[in-house]
Amino acid sequence: LVLVTSDPQTSARPAEAVRIAAGVGAWKKAEVTLYLRGPAVRAVGEWVDELVDEDNFSRYLPIVRDFGRPVYVQRGAAELADLGEAPVPFEEIDDVRLAELTAQANYVLRF
């Protein structure tokens, strides 16, 4: 589970998290799940060109999408209202579902 909470408007950490998730998942030796919380939800928005290291979002989110599961985002996050048309499918989940994902994961990487 790659859990991202950093703000992609001010930090390169979310872009790096997406790059790492795509790279590890591409090996097909581990199932990788990406979860975005709070300001990190902006990473699935239409306007990633306003984010730090925007290239990583446009290049690697489609790879994450091809893992066969959605990108998970925080249900009710304020940033959801400003996403525009998301280029990748995402699913809003609550904290209970996040806890389930975390419990099922062998590893949790937090960015």
N, C-alpha and C positions, 0 to 999 in steps of 0.2 A: 504494500500500500504506500503510495507516494502522496503525502498529505501536505498541501501547500496553503500557507496562511499569509505569506509576505505580500506586500503591495507591489504589483508589477509596474506601477507608475514610478516607483522610487527605488526599486531593488531589482537586481539581475537574478536573484534567487528563484523566482517562479519560472523564468525562462530556462534556467539551468535544470530545474526539476523536471520540466516537460521534456527537455533533451535527454536527460538520464532515463526517464520512464520509457521513452521511445526506444532508446538504445538497448536497455535491458530486455524489454519486451520483444524486440526484434530477434533476439537469440532463440526465442521459443522454448527456453528451458525454465522459464518462470512466468507465472501469470502476474501481470502488472495492472494495478488499479490506480487511477488518478482521481484525487478528491481535492476540490478547490473550496476554500472557505473565506468568507469576508471579502476583502479587497482583491484576493487572488481570483475571484470569480470573473474579473475583467478579462482574464486570459482567454476565455471562450467567446469573447465579444467580437463584433464586426470590425472594430477599430483598433486592432493590435498595433498599428503603426504609431500609436501614442504611448506605447509601453517600452520599457527598457529591454534591449535585445529582442525587439519585435520579430526578427527573422526566425528565432527559435520557435515561436508560436505558429507562424505560418508554415514552417517546414516540418515540425515534429508533431503537432497536434493531429494532422491527418494520419500519421503512423499510429498514434495512440488510438484513434478512432477505429482503425482496422483490426484492433485486438478483439473486436466482437462484443464489446460492452461499452456502455456510455461513459463519458467523463461524468463523475458525480460532483455536484455542487451543493453548497449549503442551502437548504430550503429557506426561503424568505429573506435571503441576503439582499440588502438595499441595492447592491450593484446590479442585480438582475434587471432592474427597470431600465438600465442604460446600455444594454448589450447590443441592441440592434438585431440584425439577423445573424445568429451564431453559425459559423462555418462548420462546426462539428456538433453532433447530437450530444445533449447532456441531460442528466436526470437530477432533479432536485431531491435530496434526501434529508431527513431530520437527524438529530443527534443520536436517536436510538439506533437507526440504521447504520450510522457511522460507527457506533460502538460495536455493532455486529460485524461490520467489515474489518474493524481493527482486531477483534477477537479471532477472526478467521485467518488473518494474515500471519505469515511466518515472520515477516519483517515489516517495520513501519519506518519510512524515511520522512522526516519533517523538514520542510523548507520554509 
